[in-house]
Amino acid sequence: MVILVHGMGKALKGGTLQEWTQPLLQSLNDIALDYRDRDETDPEFRTLPPLIIDSADAVRESPNTFIRVLRANPRYKDDYASILITEASWGKDFLPATAGATYGWAWPSAVKVIFRAARLVSWNMVPQVAAKHVSEHMPWLRWILAVLVTILASPLIAVGLIVLGVLIVLTPIPAVGRLTGSFISLFADFLGDPETWQRKPLQAAAMRERVSHALLKWSGDPEKKVKATPVTVLAHSQGAAISAQVLLQGGVHAQNFICVGNGLPLLGYARWGDFILRKHHKHDESIFGAIGLRKVTPNPEQDPIRDWKNHASNLRWVNLWAKFDFVPAGPVGGTAGQDNEEAFKNMSTGTLGSDYGPEEHAIYNSSALIKDHIVYSKNRIEVIDPVAQLIFRDCAIPPEKITGDLWLPPLATGNPIIDTRMRVHQRMVKCLGLGRVLAFTAGALLSWQLLSNPAVTETLFRLPLVNMPQMQWFRQNDELTWLTVTALLGVIILQILNRWLWVLLHGRVERRRTSDGKPVEAVGQECLVLNLAAVFLLSVAVPAAVVTMSAAPVLVGLPLIWILGYVGLFAVLVVISLAGRPVKPLPARVPPPPASKVNK
């Protein structure tokens, strides 16, 4: 049983199910084929289909997909394991927040996000091989990086919020409202959910109830001797914060809890939600017992790690977060609404400290501050494949055959094929930043050279779009013209490098099977080399050739020196992108029981 919980923002009914289920089924299919093809004892077993979709319904109250996946061993129970995948969609269980309320919440939250994002970037920009040395001997380097990010980000966010506030004030004016209404609604839809979670406890309780209700269906009934169904909860963003409070305090149970882009370190617990826990045995005669609840001691510190130890000790908790997730997610701390800086330091320096928390895994999504938070479901190598392997292990592998060979580090087996895919994926993602920088640098050089040619500018200014009266600023202002053409060329180069070519090459790294089920040969470093070669050719070689071979080059005098300098910039960016090792994962660190219990 798999329950998917969406994050903040407007959620289409069945959308979360479709977003995650398709890639999960592809991975389950490939994993089942891996086990099937290794079995040489039963020829008939090798002819069975690896995965069967029995039903897929996205329009019910609880959209779900029912599948059967071929087990790893033909002599264990029957040939197929049944898996139900559903979603707990809480997005329509409460009154939506207004734009004004969301705006009031955004200012203090923006300050918190800026400082946490600055710290996140400062840690990520130092290669791990030097992280321990930097932490001990050059702590000021991290402070400089954090201050630079804060200085750059603060004015942009502040100006954006001020402009947004002016638009909200002017929205009642009919003419302005028609132009800005859609944008204001989008803002309220996206950030209104966390505002409601933190400031409206009653509506936050409705969010929790949706997740709790989805879990209670499968919790079993000891009185009727109905066994609980093993459940894996996969939750994103704010959905992870909601699910965490339900699982750690709500008295409902699951086998695995996987957070992606976890909102708990930023949003924390909702208020008024930690005084009661649901229970399965209704022996209490009070009003709490009548509705299946019991009194518990309040937890004023809101410590999710202690709640995990006290109320959900059998829950496997895995926290996956992208290194540049703008939320930012990060390691889970001992106080809800705060991250775990000690865990982050330990992951960066490769040491194991005295902090407590779930399994922590820093992953590579897109190396972009905003995009990183919304593409977890597209990260097959570090998210989809490990989650599918965990689901497959729990339902389709005989218990005596389980050896801990999950793809989630630190339980990886050291399989060379898996390790190679992981390394190539991580390096290719880091090279996306290289492509962004060089694409716009190349755009600046090309636009400078092209606009210095009278024939080019004359042809450009004859275009109907440029010749419109509204475009006089473009025709008369050299700086704006250059910036506009630079941005246009940069976007075109970026589209070719980071979208078309990168997706094509990275797809080769992701693929494990062909459409007819045949295994794909392991891809080594050649995809990374081809990606770097394409970046060099399109963003370094082509601009250099255009400038130097032009009849009137804009860079005259020492062409060889500036070309060598440009190639040197490329080399430095490649080293920065590839230097160091990935941040090491941390195993689960569960706090010991209280001293009173130990003494007993």
MOKAMO-V448201 format. One record per backbone hydrogen bond with DSSP energy under -0.5 kcal/mol. CO is the residue of the C=O (numbers start at 1). NH is the residue of the N-H. If there is no record, write none. Layout:
BEGIN
CO_NH + CO_NH
END
This chain:
BEGIN
1_232 + 2_86 + 3_234 + 4_88 + 5_236 + 12_15 + 12_16 + 14_18 + 15_19 + 16_20 + 17_21 + 18_22 + 20_24 + 21_25 + 22_26 + 23_27 + 24_28 + 25_29 + 26_30 + 27_31 + 28_32 + 29_33 + 30_34 + 31_35 + 32_36 + 33_37 + 34_38 + 35_39 + 36_39 + 42_46 + 44_47 + 45_48 + 50_70 + 52_54 + 52_68 + 55_66 + 57_64 + 60_63 + 63_87 + 64_57 + 65_67 + 65_85 + 66_54 + 66_55 + 67_83 + 68_52 + 69_81 + 73_76 + 75_77 + 79_71 + 81_69 + 83_67 + 83_85 + 84_2 + 85_65 + 86_4 + 87_89 + 88_90 + 90_93 + 98_102 + 99_103 + 100_104 + 101_105 + 102_106 + 103_107 + 104_108 + 105_109 + 106_110 + 107_111 + 108_112 + 109_113 + 110_114 + 111_115 + 112_116 + 113_117 + 114_118 + 115_119 + 116_120 + 117_121 + 118_122 + 119_123 + 120_124 + 121_125 + 123_126 + 125_127 + 127_130 + 127_131 + 128_131 + 128_132 + 130_134 + 131_135 + 132_136 + 133_137 + 133_138 + 134_138 + 138_141 + 138_142 + 139_143 + 140_144 + 141_145 + 142_146 + 143_147 + 144_148 + 145_149 + 146_150 + 147_151 + 148_152 + 149_153 + 150_154 + 151_155 + 152_156 + 153_157 + 154_158 + 155_159 + 156_160 + 157_161 + 158_162 + 159_163 + 160_164 + 161_165 + 162_166 + 163_167 + 164_168 + 165_169 + 166_170 + 167_171 + 168_171 + 170_173 + 173_177 + 174_178 + 175_179 + 176_180 + 177_181 + 180_184 + 181_185 + 182_186 + 183_187 + 184_188 + 185_189 + 186_190 + 187_191 + 188_192 + 191_195 + 192_196 + 193_197 + 194_198 + 195_199 + 196_200 + 200_204 + 201_205 + 202_206 + 203_207 + 204_208 + 205_209 + 206_210 + 207_211 + 208_212 + 209_213 + 210_214 + 211_215 + 212_216 + 213_217 + 215_218 + 216_219 + 218_229 + 221_224 + 221_226 + 222_225 + 225_227 + 226_221 + 231_255 + 231_256 + 232_3 + 232_234 + 233_235 + 233_258 + 234_5 + 235_260 + 236_239 + 237_240 + 237_241 + 237_263 + 238_242 + 239_243 + 240_244 + 241_245 + 242_246 + 243_247 + 244_248 + 245_249 + 245_250 + 246_250 + 246_252 + 250_278 + 255_316 + 256_233 + 257_259 + 257_318 + 258_235 + 259_320 + 260_237 + 263_266 + 263_267 + 263_268 + 264_268 + 264_337 + 270_273 + 275_296 + 277_294 + 280_282 + 281_283 + 286_290 + 287_291 + 288_293 + 289_292 + 292_279 + 294_277 + 298_300 + 299_302 + 302_304 + 302_336 + 303_307 + 304_308 + 305_309 + 306_310 + 307_311 + 307_312 + 308_312 + 312_315 + 315_317 + 316_257 + 316_318 + 317_359 + 318_259 + 318_320 + 319_361 + 320_261 + 321_363 + 322_325 + 325_328 + 331_340 + 335_338 + 338_333 + 339_341 + 340_344 + 341_345 + 342_346 + 343_347 + 344_348 + 345_349 + 346_350 + 346_351 + 347_584 + 351_353 + 357_589 + 359_319 + 360_586 + 361_321 + 361_363 + 363_323 + 363_365 + 368_372 + 369_326 + 370_373 + 371_374 + 371_375 + 372_375 + 375_378 + 376_379 + 378_380 + 379_383 + 379_384 + 380_385 + 383_387 + 384_388 + 385_389 + 386_390 + 387_391 + 388_392 + 389_393 + 390_394 + 391_395 + 392_396 + 393_397 + 396_72 + 398_401 + 398_402 + 399_402 + 404_406 + 407_409 + 408_411 + 411_406 + 415_419 + 416_420 + 417_421 + 418_422 + 419_423 + 420_424 + 421_425 + 422_426 + 423_427 + 424_428 + 425_429 + 426_430 + 427_431 + 429_432 + 429_433 + 430_433 + 430_434 + 431_435 + 432_436 + 433_437 + 434_438 + 435_439 + 436_440 + 437_441 + 438_442 + 439_443 + 440_444 + 441_445 + 442_446 + 443_447 + 444_448 + 445_449 + 446_450 + 447_451 + 448_452 + 450_453 + 452_454 + 453_456 + 453_457 + 454_458 + 455_459 + 456_460 + 457_461 + 458_462 + 459_462 + 460_463 + 463_467 + 465_468 + 468_471 + 469_472 + 471_474 + 471_475 + 472_476 + 473_477 + 476_478 + 477_481 + 478_482 + 479_483 + 480_484 + 481_485 + 482_486 + 483_487 + 484_488 + 485_489 + 486_490 + 487_491 + 488_492 + 489_493 + 490_494 + 491_495 + 492_496 + 493_497 + 494_498 + 494_499 + 495_499 + 495_500 + 496_501 + 497_502 + 499_503 + 500_504 + 501_505 + 502_506 + 503_507 + 504_508 + 505_509 + 506_510 + 507_511 + 512_520 + 514_517 + 518_514 + 522_524 + 524_527 + 525_529 + 526_530 + 527_531 + 528_532 + 529_533 + 530_534 + 531_535 + 532_536 + 533_537 + 534_538 + 535_539 + 536_540 + 536_541 + 537_542 + 540_544 + 541_545 + 542_546 + 543_547 + 544_548 + 545_549 + 547_550 + 550_553 + 554_556 + 556_558 + 558_562 + 559_563 + 560_564 + 561_565 + 562_566 + 563_567 + 564_568 + 565_569 + 566_570 + 567_571 + 568_572 + 569_573 + 570_574 + 571_575 + 572_576 + 573_577 + 574_578 + 575_579 + 581_128 + 586_360 + 588_590 + 589_357 + 594_597 + 594_598 + 595_599 + 596_600
END
